[in-house]
Every structure is written in structure tokens, then in C-alpha cells.
Amino acid sequence: MLQYITRRVLQFIPTFLLATLLAFLITQAAPGDFLSALKENPSVRPETIARLRERFGLDQPVLVQYFYWLKNMLFNGYLGESFQYHRPVTEIIAGPFLNSLILVAISTVLHFAVSIPIGVYSAMRPYSLGDRFFTTMAYLGLGVPSFFFGLLAIYAMLKLKQSFGWDLPLGGKSSSVLSPDIGEWRRFWDVFLHALVPSIILVLRGISSESRFIRGQMLEVINQDFIRTARAKGLADRKIVYKHAFRLAVIPTIAGLGGLLPALIGGAGFLEIVFNWPGLTPLQLTALNNQDLYILMAVTAIATILYMVGNLLADLLLATVDPRIRYS
């Protein structure tokens, strides 16, 4: 096992280099750069633009810029300076990363806490009224975009506030009316309430697809010979379902856990914009619009590392769940 982990870690190096190099080249391939807009401003002197270009290293060839950024990241942990904010990138992305992590953490817990029971229930009672209801809800969740659900949720909360006076969180991360000297528990609860609705909407598509997938896997497993043998021996249904059938059916789900860690850096997508949540997506869109190179590279680098680590952890979990898998 240790040899396998060492071999996988060594494979991270070329993967990381190739992914970050491609991201750097694609970002730099766009016409112009961050300083192009300043050239159109008559109040900015050419000497100032030249000084800024030298400060940010934009006067160097693209490959030289990449290797300079890579050296600073690997040996100094420095991800560069933001062109727009004139601050280290690590300081800029720390807050939005934690904010996106709140939404992703809540939605991940809801994802598995809801989709697994629904999938198992539908598999144990196929084509029943409950199964047909969950199937309809799953198709609805898969067919309607998340941002549209977000707009419907905001409209519903506005109507409830107008009709009944309910003070529901309509956007942002916290309430503006909170006193600065309130307790940490009250502040935490306020943030949780603001994050709950976008987290639920964020996970709707995942619950819909995961529950249907688990249902299909469970139906395939429970019709196998060893399940019929276990029932013939008189084992309890709960033990058969969760210890034998579910343990095999969940293997493809575990294999897909490698994409869970990159979701932490990917944030909640356009739902953060719909709900005015100060996460990574608004920051990335602003950086992309302004060609803020090092913010984009920092997000790409962190996402690549998390993806590789997530795949390694998923493989190790597979060996734990399935005794037939052995790594050497």
C-alpha cells in the first residue's frame, strides 16, 4: 500500500505541471492583458504602464512568467500578486474560499443524507407510489437549472415576507441589522440561515442524480445469487440491505468521490451570484474579466491538487470497502 501511495504521489508532479502550464498558456492566449485597459486612459502615462508591466513580470516571455510563478509557489508558497487589488493572492482568495466552503459543506452533507435513503427506499420498493414520486422529483431536479430554482426561491421568500411579514434571508452572507457585539453563536446561526436556501438548491441536482444511480445499483445487486442465498438463510432484511447489498452498490459512488474535493474550490457556481453570496465564483468572474492572471492560476492550482488528492483518497476508500481490491 505504501508503495502504491508513493507511486501515485510521484505521478502528481507531471500532472500538476501539465495542468498549470496549460492553464497559464490559455489565460495568456487571450488578446491583451490587465494593463491594456490603462493604455486607453489618457491620464495614465506610458512610463507608468511600463513600470507596472515590469513590476508584474508581464514584460517577460510567457514561459519565463510561468516558471517564475511556479518557483515562487513551490519554494515560497507565494501565489503571486493580484493585478487589480495589489495584494497577495492568498489574502484575496482566503475569504471567498471559506464562504464557498460553507455552501459546499452544507450541500455535501445534505447530498448523502438525502440521496442514499431515497435510493435505497426506491430500490426496495420499485414502481411503488413512493418510488414513482421520487422518480418524478428526480427528473424535475435534473431538468430545471439550479439558478432558476434560486430565482423561484427568492420570489417565494419575497411573497412570504410581503404577505406574512416573515423576515427571511434573501441574499448575502449575513444580516445587515446585526449588532457588532452579538455572540458568536448568534452570528453563526445567522450565516447558517443565509446559507441554507442556496445550499439546498445547490444540492437538488446532485440528490436527483445520486438517488437514481443508487437505486439502479441496488436493483442490480439485490437480484444476484448471494442475496437470495442470504435471504434463504434467514438473515434480517436490514442486514441484507445495508451490510451486503448497499456495500456493493455504493462502490461506484465512492469511486466518484474524487471530484468532491475540487468542488470545494469550485464553489456554488452561479448560485453565488443569484443569492449575492461572496464566494469564489464572483471573484473568478471578476478576475477573468480583468485578466487577473494570478488569481486564476491560484484557483487552477488548488483545484488541481484537490482533484489529485481526492482521487487518491477515493482509491484508498475503495480498497477499504471492497476486499477484492488490493494495491501493491
C-alpha positions in Angstrom: 0.0 0.0 0.0 2.8 2.4 0.9 4.5 1.8 -2.5 1.2 2.4 -4.3 0.7 5.8 -2.4 4.3 6.8 -3.2 3.9 6.0 -6.8 0.7 7.9 -7.0 2.2 10.9 -5.3 5.1 10.9 -7.8 2.5 10.9 -10.6 1.1 14.1 -9.2 4.2 16.0 -10.3 3.8 15.8 -14.2 0.0 16.1 -13.9 0.2 19.3 -11.9 2.9 20.8 -14.1 0.9 20.0 -17.3 -2.4 21.3 -15.9 -1.0 24.6 -14.6 1.1 25.1 -17.7 -1.9 24.6 -20.0 -4.0 27.0 -17.8 -1.2 29.6 -17.9 -0.9 29.4 -21.7 -4.6 29.5 -22.3 -5.0 32.5 -20.0 -2.2 34.3 -21.7 -3.5 33.5 -25.1 -6.4 35.9 -24.7 -5.7 39.2 -26.5 -4.2 41.9 -24.4 -3.6 41.8 -20.6 -4.6 43.6 -17.4 -2.8 46.7 -18.4 -4.4 47.0 -21.9 -7.3 49.0 -20.5 -4.9 51.5 -18.9 -3.4 52.2 -22.3 -6.8 53.7 -23.4 -6.8 56.1 -20.4 -5.2 59.4 -21.5 -4.4 60.3 -17.9 -2.1 57.3 -17.4 1.4 57.9 -18.7 3.3 55.3 -20.8 6.0 55.3 -18.2 3.5 54.2 -15.5 2.3 51.4 -17.7 5.9 50.2 -18.4 6.7 50.3 -14.7 3.6 48.3 -13.8 4.4 45.8 -16.6 7.9 45.3 -15.2 6.5 45.0 -11.6 4.1 42.2 -12.5 6.6 40.5 -14.8 4.5 41.0 -17.9 7.5 42.2 -19.9 8.9 38.6 -19.8 8.1 35.8 -22.2 5.2 33.6 -21.2 7.2 30.6 -20.3 9.5 32.7 -18.1 6.5 34.1 -16.3 5.2 30.6 -15.7 8.4 29.2 -14.3 8.8 32.3 -12.1 5.3 31.8 -10.7 5.9 28.1 -10.3 9.2 28.7 -8.4 7.6 31.2 -6.0 4.7 28.8 -5.4 6.8 25.7 -4.7 9.6 27.2 -2.7 8.0 30.2 -1.1 4.3 29.3 -1.1 3.7 32.7 -2.8 0.9 32.6 -5.4 1.6 36.0 -6.9 0.1 39.5 -6.5 -3.3 40.4 -7.8 -3.1 43.0 -10.6 -6.4 44.6 -9.6 -6.2 44.6 -5.8 -2.4 45.0 -5.5 -2.4 42.4 -2.7 -1.1 38.8 -2.4 -3.5 36.3 -4.0 -3.6 34.2 -0.8 -5.2 37.1 1.1 -7.7 37.7 -1.6 -9.0 34.2 -2.1 -9.0 33.1 1.6 -12.3 34.8 2.4 -14.3 33.8 -0.7 -12.9 30.2 -0.4 -14.2 29.9 3.2 -17.5 31.4 2.1 -17.9 28.8 -0.8 -16.8 26.1 1.6 -19.8 26.9 3.8 -22.2 26.3 1.0 -20.4 23.2 -0.3 -20.1 21.6 3.1 -23.8 22.0 3.9 -24.8 20.8 0.5 -22.4 17.8 0.7 -24.0 16.7 4.0 -27.5 17.0 2.5 -26.4 15.2 -0.7 -25.5 12.0 1.0 -28.0 12.2 3.9 -31.0 12.5 1.5 -29.9 10.7 -1.7 -28.8 7.4 0.0 -32.1 6.8 1.9 -34.2 7.8 -1.2 -32.1 5.5 -3.4 -32.4 2.5 -1.1 -36.1 3.1 -0.5 -36.8 3.2 -4.2 -34.8 0.1 -4.8 -36.5 -1.9 -2.1 -40.0 -0.8 -3.3 -39.6 -0.5 -7.1 -42.5 1.0 -9.0 -44.4 1.8 -5.8 -46.2 5.1 -5.3 -43.2 6.4 -3.3 -40.8 5.3 -5.9 -42.8 7.0 -8.7 -43.0 10.2 -6.6 -39.2 10.3 -6.1 -38.6 9.5 -9.7 -40.8 12.4 -10.8 -39.0 14.7 -8.4 -35.6 13.5 -9.6 -36.5 14.2 -13.2 -37.7 17.7 -12.2 -34.5 18.3 -10.3 -32.4 17.2 -13.2 -34.4 19.1 -15.8 -34.6 22.5 -14.2 -31.4 24.6 -13.9 -30.2 25.4 -10.4 -30.2 29.2 -10.9 -33.9 29.1 -12.0 -34.7 27.3 -8.7 -32.8 30.0 -7.0 -34.9 32.7 -8.6 -38.1 30.9 -7.7 -36.9 30.6 -4.1 -36.2 34.3 -3.9 -39.6 35.1 -5.3 -41.3 32.8 -2.8 -39.4 34.3 0.1 -40.4 37.8 -1.1 -44.0 36.8 -1.2 -43.9 35.3 2.3 -42.3 38.4 3.6 -44.9 40.7 2.0 -47.8 38.5 2.9 -46.9 37.3 6.4 -44.1 39.6 7.4 -41.6 36.7 7.7 -38.1 38.1 7.9 -36.4 35.5 5.6 -32.7 35.9 4.4 -33.0 37.0 0.8 -29.3 37.2 -0.1 -25.8 37.9 1.2 -23.9 36.1 3.9 -25.3 37.8 7.0 -27.9 40.3 8.1 -27.0 44.0 8.0 -29.1 44.7 11.1 -26.9 42.5 13.4 -25.2 44.4 16.2 -21.4 44.1 16.1 -21.3 43.0 19.8 -23.6 39.9 19.4 -22.3 36.5 20.4 -20.5 34.1 18.1 -23.4 31.6 18.3 -25.9 34.2 17.0 -23.6 35.2 14.2 -23.0 31.5 13.3 -26.8 30.9 13.2 -27.3 34.0 11.0 -24.7 32.8 8.5 -26.2 29.3 8.5 -29.7 30.6 7.8 -28.4 32.7 4.9 -26.5 29.7 3.5 -29.3 27.1 4.0 -31.5 28.0 1.0 -28.7 28.3 -1.6 -27.2 25.1 -0.2 -30.5 23.2 -0.6 -30.9 24.4 -4.2 -27.3 23.7 -5.0 -27.7 20.0 -4.0 -31.0 19.4 -5.7 -29.4 18.2 -8.9 -26.9 16.0 -7.0 -29.6 14.4 -5.0 -31.7 13.7 -8.1 -28.9 12.0 -10.0 -27.3 10.2 -7.0 -30.6 8.7 -5.8 -31.4 7.4 -9.2 -27.9 6.0 -9.5 -28.1 4.2 -6.1 -31.5 2.9 -7.0 -30.2 1.3 -10.2 -27.1 -0.1 -8.4 -29.2 -1.6 -5.6 -31.7 -3.2 -8.0 -28.8 -4.8 -9.8 -27.2 -6.1 -6.6 -30.3 -7.4 -4.8 -31.1 -9.7 -7.8 -27.8 -11.5 -7.5 -27.4 -15.1 -6.2 -25.6 -14.3 -2.9 -28.5 -12.0 -1.9 -31.0 -14.8 -2.5 -28.8 -17.2 -0.5 -28.6 -14.7 2.4 -32.4 -14.5 2.4 -32.7 -18.2 2.3 -30.5 -18.5 5.4 -33.0 -16.3 7.2 -30.8 -13.1 7.6 -32.7 -10.0 8.5 -33.7 -7.7 5.7 -32.0 -4.7 7.2 -28.7 -6.6 7.4 -29.1 -7.9 3.9 -29.8 -4.4 2.5 -27.2 -2.4 4.3 -24.4 -4.8 5.1 -24.4 -6.8 1.8 -26.3 -5.1 -1.0 -25.6 -1.5 -0.2 -21.9 -2.2 0.4 -21.5 -3.3 -3.2 -23.9 -0.8 -4.6 -22.1 2.2 -3.1 -18.7 1.3 -4.7 -19.3 3.4 -7.8 -20.3 6.3 -5.6 -17.1 6.0 -3.6 -15.1 6.0 -6.9 -16.7 9.3 -7.8 -15.7 10.9 -4.5 -12.5 12.1 -6.2 -14.5 15.1 -7.6 -15.7 16.1 -4.2 -12.6 18.0 -3.0 -12.3 20.1 -6.2 -15.9 21.1 -5.6 -14.7 22.9 -2.5 -12.7 25.3 -4.7 -15.3 25.4 -7.5 -17.8 26.9 -5.1 -21.5 27.0 -5.8 -21.3 28.5 -9.3 -23.9 31.0 -10.5 -26.0 30.4 -7.4 -23.5 32.6 -5.5 -24.3 35.4 -8.0 -28.1 34.8 -7.7 -28.0 34.9 -3.9 -25.3 37.6 -3.7 -23.1 35.2 -1.8 -19.5 36.4 -1.5 -17.9 33.2 -2.7 -15.3 32.2 -5.3 -17.5 32.4 -8.4 -17.9 36.2 -8.3 -14.2 36.6 -7.6 -13.2 34.3 -10.5 -15.6 36.1 -13.0 -14.1 39.5 -12.0 -10.6 38.1 -12.3 -11.4 36.6 -15.7 -13.0 39.9 -16.9 -9.9 41.9 -15.8 -7.4 39.2 -16.8 -6.1 39.0 -13.3 -3.7 36.2 -14.1 -2.5 35.1 -10.7 -5.9 34.8 -9.1 -7.0 32.5 -12.0 -3.8 30.5 -11.6 -4.2 30.1 -7.9 -7.7 28.7 -8.3 -6.5 26.3 -11.0 -3.5 25.1 -9.0 -5.5 24.5 -5.8 -8.3 22.7 -7.8 -5.7 20.5 -9.5 -4.1 19.5 -6.2 -7.5 18.8 -4.6 -8.6 16.7 -7.6 -5.5 14.5 -7.4 -5.7 14.1 -3.7 -9.4 13.4 -3.9 -8.8 10.6 -6.5 -6.1 9.1 -4.3 -8.4 9.1 -1.2 -11.3 7.6 -3.3 -9.0 4.7 -4.4 -8.0 4.1 -0.8 -11.6 4.1 0.3 -12.4 1.6 -2.4 -9.8 -0.8 -1.0 -11.4 -0.4 2.4 -14.9 -1.1 1.3 -14.3 -3.8 -1.3 -12.0 -6.5 -0.1 -11.4 -7.7 -3.6 -9.3 -4.6 -4.4 -5.7 -4.7 -3.4 -3.0 -2.2 -4.2 0.6 -3.3 -4.3 
